[in-house]
Amino acid sequence: MGTTMAQKIWAGHVVRSDSSGEDLLYIDLHLLHEVNTPQAFDGLRAAGRTVRRPDLTVGTEDHNTPTTSLTRGILDPAARRQAELMRANCAEFGIPLHRLGSEQQGIVHVIGPELGLSRPGMTIVCCDSHTTTQGAFGALAFGIGTSQVEHVLATQTLPMSRPRDMAVTITGQLPFGCTAKDLVLALIARIGTAGAQGHLVEFRGEAVRALSMEGRMTLCNMAVEAGARAGMVAPDQTTFDYLRLRPGMPADFDAEVAHWRTLCTDADAVFDKEIVLDASSLRPHVSWGTNPGQSVPIDAHVPHPHEFAGAQEQAAAERALEYMDLKPGTALRDVAVDAVFIGSCTNSRIEDLRAAAEVLRGRRVADSVEMIIVPGSAAVRRQACEEGLDEVFAAAGADFRAAAGCSMCAALNEDRLRPGQRAASTNNRNYEGRQGKGSRTHIVSPPVAAATAVRGRIAAPADL
């Protein structure tokens, strides 16, 4: 019997196994940000340990960083302290750090691929659940907790039980106007937020192969929202073309590619679970509730709780409708918003900004809407300016921020919604209070976000 891509990568990183079925995995790349890491360094000091492989560890400042200015600094005392500790810890232990204002600073899941750090066949961890983003390169990438951060810092290994294997095969071609974001929202709406729990998910099929690397990153980024431990796409020519232009690639790149090609799943490999989705029937999707699974096509109506099968699902729908202040039967296109946010590790790359600019070009953001666009990295912002996208955003009345960061996605800095405000947002989560206390979030793609900003109500570009 053949093996899956995930099984091949896992097996190639097992240092040892024990009788309980737990494996000790070698970790190729450990990414850090300023939240949840100070305690791990304190643990190292208390135990008298050092960082095993600082050369395989990279830090960045992203969650707490301000986006309105590169020079103003962090206003919140607790957030400022986290950044100060990050800088001091990285300096003490010899870990490279991309701090606010540096040319390579940005959201951790954006700069990993951007800097050529994320490659096929690697094991990649970070104290952030959306580390799954980097599985788009054919890597085994997943989030870990603070105690695990300390373990990896000290040993460059991680004890884990191997998850099961799941295949998500997406056939057909995405219709015009649909994006990877719509695809993954449709998937989660179908299987639920626990549909991939305990699995390593491999995304395959014609529609996946047609995606750019940015699209694949969006897909893998939100695998965790379906409960997956990791999301992956087998490396192919699209992957190799993207990586060839990245810094730090090996001198004999073609020989490396030959190895990367062997990582694909064998034809006779067996998955523990399989899902098939037809991309050709999809339409742009919008979340209406308080988890990504509560999403529907943009031309649908807010569902009624009785449309759901079980008592638990009905109760969840009732709670979501109450929190979101929505009435069943309301057309999604009739829902007005106060704000639009384009950014986050899901949709803040140059391709996302181009898609938004294409919709905004020659149009104005509605007077009733505040639109914020936050690039995923300093490099993304520079490229956007080189292409003149900043001028398009300014002419439309959107606020294109000066610095990169997680911004309103995590609402850990000053970028947050006020209680009761409703936003169309390209981030990955919409639970209660995600974008600020009492905030109401509708997850959408960048083109839908831009069209919504212009219309003042949820809209697709075709509606303009």
Secondary structure, 3 states (H helix, E strand, C coil): CCCCHHHHHHHCCEEEECCCCEEEEECCEEEECCCCCHHHHHHHHHHCCCCCCHHHEEEECCCCCCCCCCCCCCCCHHHHHHHHHHHHHHHHHCCCEECCCCCCCECHHHHHHHCCCCCCCCEEEECCHHHHHHHHHCCEEEECCHHHHHHHHHHCEEEEECCEEEEEEEECCCCCCCCHHHHHHHHHHHHCCCCCCCEEEEEECHHHHCCCHHHHHHHHHHHHHHCCCEEECCCCHHHHHHHHCCCCCCCCHHHHHHHHHHHCCCCCCCCCEEEEEEHHHCCCEEECCCCCCCEEECCCECCCHHHCCCHHHHHHHHHHHHHHCCCCCCEHHHCECCEEEECCCCCCCHHHHHHHHHHHCCCCCCCCCEEEECCCEHHHHHHHHHCCHHHHHHHHCCEECCCCCCHHHCCCCCCCCCCCCEEEECCCCCCCCCCCCCCEEEECCHHHHHHHHHHCECCCHHHC
